[in-house]
Amino acid sequence: MRRFTLASLLATTLTLGLMTAMPSMAQTAQPATKSDSKMAPAPKASDSKMAPAPKTEAKVELLDVNSATAAQLDALPGVGKAYSAAIIKGRPYKGKDELVQKSIVPQATYDKIKDKIIAKQKS
Protein backbone atom coordinates (compact mmCIF):
# COMPACT_ATOMS: atom_id res chain seq x y z
CA MET A 1 0.00 0.00 0.00
CA ARG A 2 2.84 2.30 0.86
CA ARG A 3 4.52 1.67 -2.51
CA PHE A 4 1.26 2.37 -4.33
CA THR A 5 0.87 5.72 -2.54
CA LEU A 6 4.48 6.63 -3.26
CA ALA A 7 4.12 5.64 -6.94
CA SER A 8 0.90 7.61 -7.38
CA LEU A 9 2.43 10.64 -5.66
CA LEU A 10 5.45 10.43 -7.99
CA ALA A 11 3.24 10.05 -11.07
CA THR A 12 1.13 13.04 -10.03
CA THR A 13 4.22 15.15 -9.44
CA LEU A 14 5.68 14.23 -12.82
CA THR A 15 2.38 14.95 -14.57
CA LEU A 16 2.01 18.33 -12.92
CA GLY A 17 5.64 19.16 -13.68
CA LEU A 18 5.20 18.31 -17.36
CA MET A 19 1.94 20.23 -17.60
CA THR A 20 3.58 23.27 -16.10
CA ALA A 21 6.62 23.02 -18.35
CA MET A 22 4.73 22.43 -21.61
CA PRO A 23 3.47 26.00 -22.14
CA SER A 24 6.90 27.45 -21.48
CA MET A 25 8.50 24.99 -23.89
CA ALA A 26 5.91 25.71 -26.53
CA GLN A 27 6.69 29.42 -26.47
CA THR A 28 10.45 29.21 -26.64
CA ALA A 29 12.05 30.54 -29.79
CA GLN A 30 13.25 28.00 -32.27
CA PRO A 31 16.84 28.33 -33.42
CA ALA A 32 17.23 30.14 -36.69
CA THR A 33 17.88 27.76 -39.53
CA LYS A 34 18.30 28.36 -43.20
CA SER A 35 14.94 27.95 -44.82
CA ASP A 36 13.94 27.59 -48.41
CA SER A 37 10.74 29.58 -47.98
CA LYS A 38 10.18 32.51 -50.30
CA MET A 39 8.82 34.92 -47.73
CA ALA A 40 9.62 38.59 -48.00
CA PRO A 41 12.25 39.86 -45.60
CA ALA A 42 11.09 41.71 -42.51
CA PRO A 43 10.82 45.49 -43.00
CA LYS A 44 13.77 47.53 -41.84
CA ALA A 45 13.44 50.13 -39.11
CA SER A 46 13.75 52.96 -41.65
CA ASP A 47 10.79 51.54 -43.63
CA SER A 48 8.46 51.91 -40.66
CA LYS A 49 9.00 55.69 -40.63
CA MET A 50 7.40 56.19 -44.02
CA ALA A 51 5.22 59.23 -44.57
CA PRO A 52 1.48 58.67 -44.10
CA ALA A 53 -0.55 58.10 -47.23
CA PRO A 54 -2.06 61.28 -48.64
CA LYS A 55 -5.78 61.73 -48.16
CA THR A 56 -7.52 61.03 -51.43
CA GLU A 57 -10.83 62.60 -50.49
CA ALA A 58 -10.97 66.23 -49.50
CA LYS A 59 -13.59 67.38 -47.03
CA VAL A 60 -16.79 67.79 -49.01
CA GLU A 61 -18.99 70.81 -48.40
CA LEU A 62 -22.43 69.68 -47.28
CA LEU A 63 -25.44 70.92 -49.24
CA ASP A 64 -28.04 72.72 -47.12
CA VAL A 65 -31.50 71.41 -48.01
CA ASN A 66 -33.07 74.60 -46.61
CA SER A 67 -31.24 76.93 -49.00
CA ALA A 68 -30.04 74.85 -51.97
CA THR A 69 -31.27 75.62 -55.47
CA ALA A 70 -33.23 73.13 -57.54
CA ALA A 71 -30.18 72.55 -59.74
CA GLN A 72 -27.98 71.78 -56.72
CA LEU A 73 -30.53 69.34 -55.32
CA ASP A 74 -31.01 67.75 -58.75
CA ALA A 75 -27.26 67.00 -58.87
CA LEU A 76 -27.51 64.75 -55.80
CA PRO A 77 -27.53 60.99 -56.54
CA GLY A 78 -31.07 59.63 -56.85
CA VAL A 79 -32.66 63.10 -56.71
CA GLY A 80 -34.31 64.26 -59.90
CA LYS A 81 -36.42 67.28 -60.78
CA ALA A 82 -39.50 65.88 -59.00
CA TYR A 83 -37.67 65.19 -55.72
CA SER A 84 -35.83 68.50 -55.80
CA ALA A 85 -39.14 70.34 -56.31
CA ALA A 86 -40.68 68.37 -53.41
CA ILE A 87 -37.70 69.19 -51.16
CA ILE A 88 -38.04 72.90 -51.92
CA LYS A 89 -41.81 72.80 -51.38
CA GLY A 90 -41.43 71.11 -47.95
CA ARG A 91 -39.00 73.69 -46.51
CA PRO A 92 -37.94 74.51 -43.84
CA TYR A 93 -36.51 71.33 -42.28
CA LYS A 94 -35.32 71.06 -38.69
CA GLY A 95 -33.17 68.05 -39.55
CA LYS A 96 -32.18 66.25 -42.72
CA ASP A 97 -33.98 63.11 -41.57
CA GLU A 98 -37.30 64.96 -42.01
CA LEU A 99 -36.97 64.26 -45.74
CA VAL A 100 -37.94 60.66 -44.99
CA GLN A 101 -40.26 61.42 -42.05
CA LYS A 102 -42.36 63.78 -44.20
CA SER A 103 -42.25 61.30 -47.14
CA ILE A 104 -40.43 63.80 -49.36
CA VAL A 105 -37.89 61.20 -50.55
CA PRO A 106 -37.85 57.41 -50.07
CA GLN A 107 -35.43 55.79 -47.62
CA ALA A 108 -33.26 54.37 -50.43
CA THR A 109 -32.71 57.85 -51.90
CA TYR A 110 -32.06 59.32 -48.45
CA ASP A 111 -29.41 56.64 -47.81
CA LYS A 112 -27.59 57.80 -50.96
CA ILE A 113 -27.59 61.50 -50.03
CA LYS A 114 -27.51 61.61 -46.21
CA ASP A 115 -23.72 62.09 -46.08
CA LYS A 116 -23.89 64.96 -48.59
CA ILE A 117 -26.63 67.11 -47.08
CA ILE A 118 -27.36 69.11 -43.96
CA ALA A 119 -30.36 71.08 -42.70
CA LYS A 120 -29.02 74.36 -41.31
CA GLN A 121 -31.23 76.49 -39.12
CA LYS A 122 -31.62 80.21 -39.56
CA SER A 123 -29.79 82.25 -36.94
WOTA-V255035 format. One record per pair of residues at least 4 apart in sequence whose C-alpha atoms are under 8 Angstrom apart, sorted by the first residue. I is the first residue (numbers start at 1). J is the second residue. If there is no record, write none. Layout:
I | J
I | J
//
This chain:
1 | 5
2 | 6
3 | 7
4 | 8
5 | 9
6 | 10
7 | 11
8 | 12
9 | 13
10 | 14
11 | 15
12 | 16
13 | 17
14 | 18
15 | 19
16 | 20
17 | 21
18 | 22
19 | 23
20 | 24
21 | 25
22 | 26
23 | 27
24 | 28
43 | 47
43 | 48
44 | 48
45 | 49
46 | 50
60 | 116
61 | 116
62 | 115
62 | 116
62 | 117
62 | 118
63 | 68
63 | 72
63 | 116
63 | 117
63 | 118
64 | 68
64 | 117
64 | 118
64 | 119
64 | 120
65 | 73
65 | 87
65 | 88
65 | 91
65 | 93
65 | 96
65 | 117
65 | 118
65 | 119
65 | 120
66 | 88
66 | 91
66 | 92
66 | 93
66 | 119
66 | 120
66 | 121
68 | 72
68 | 73
69 | 73
70 | 74
70 | 81
70 | 84
70 | 85
70 | 88
71 | 75
71 | 84
72 | 76
73 | 79
73 | 80
73 | 84
74 | 79
74 | 80
74 | 81
74 | 83
74 | 84
75 | 79
75 | 80
76 | 80
76 | 113
77 | 109
77 | 112
77 | 113
78 | 109
78 | 112
78 | 113
79 | 83
79 | 84
79 | 109
80 | 84
81 | 85
82 | 86
83 | 87
83 | 104
83 | 105
84 | 88
85 | 89
86 | 90
86 | 104
87 | 91
87 | 99
87 | 104
90 | 104
93 | 98
93 | 99
93 | 119
94 | 98
94 | 119
94 | 120
94 | 121
95 | 118
95 | 119
95 | 120
96 | 114
96 | 117
96 | 118
96 | 119
97 | 101
98 | 102
99 | 103
99 | 104
99 | 105
99 | 110
100 | 104
100 | 105
100 | 106
100 | 107
100 | 110
105 | 109
105 | 110
106 | 110
107 | 111
108 | 112
109 | 113
110 | 114
113 | 117
114 | 118
//
